[in-house]
Amino acid sequence: MNDFDARFEQFVREHFGETLPCSGLDTVVADLQLDSLDLLDFVLDMERRFEVEIDVEIVDEDMSLVQIRNVLRELTARRTGAEGS
């Protein structure tokens, strides 16, 4: 597991705590039983933690946490690349 993956997994565990199903990052957002406000809170927390801007429309309840991690990784790489330019 690389550093980014470890940071994301730690973030998810901190955010969801005991409510995270045993399937871990393979969990689909719909299975977390989040209402729209909870989902928005999750996205805003990711933005703060990883210092990126996420279009709320990108994250939907059919995505797994792994898919969200992959989107977040891409956004972080873009931000890091832009800072280096």
C-alpha positions, 0 to 999 in steps of 0.5 A: 500500500502506498502513502496516498492509499494509506492516508485515504484509508485512515481518513475513511476510518476516521470519518466513518469509524464503526459504521464502515462495513467489513468490506472496507474500501470496497464498500459502495457509498449507497451501503453507507446509508448517507443522506445528501448532507452526509455525502456533502460532508464527506466530500468537504472533509476530503477536500480539506484533508487532501487540499483539492476541490471536488465537484460534488457531481463526481461522487455518487452513491453507486461508487465504491470508496476505492473508486472515490480514492482513485478520483481523489488520487488523480485530483491530487496528482493534478494539483501537485503537478500544477504546483510544480509548474 
